[in-house]
Amino acid sequence: LDQTLYAYLHEDIPHLLGDRMRVWRSVDDGASWTKIFDVNVPSFVGGGVLVGFPTPGYNAPTVYLFFSHGMADMRVYEMWRSEDGGDRWEERPWPFRSGACY
């Protein structure tokens, strides 16, 4: 039984570095956690979704992080993907026609 869990945290650091989205992984059913991804965003994070999918033929799941930032009509949507369970991440084009997926 796979005991791997993923979580994301939006960390607001006012007047210093802006906002940060961090992804954490636990391989022991939540007993301990390791930060595996950290991305700076300008500010005003609107929310996010972290989703992991089993990947047939691979030992590690594909993990996606979706989030938005910015103000009202200037909102920016980002998607990041890891195909190796969170070890390496790449920014991907926003896959939805308009607005948020969550």
Steps between C-alpha positions, in 0.01 A plus 500: 500500500648835392517742792599806294306821563537848347398838639545860392534811711450860397740711705448876506813699585381863491741765375789255472483234231134510400314172513627146470340172407670202661435132440577241767519120476464231765600141425393369842127578500550850643734424792771726347510747211766627256476817291537397135402814306502874562388769254481876555192680372454879488213528750128460559483124466137413438514131582641177375450132439753219528414174324695176465418222252640149479696469177478157333845355436676741739594458865410861588174689442459809286428795729342832393488832684245755374473848649410858417637837605443867427201730528151450349523561123881464505494150654771263379457122507796263529543126469808306606550127435729230637509166323727335755305534824623851577876480450507728192242763403428693181259783429239403242255707292163563664278223355159661550324743267439763763522545870553259779459125500411488869 
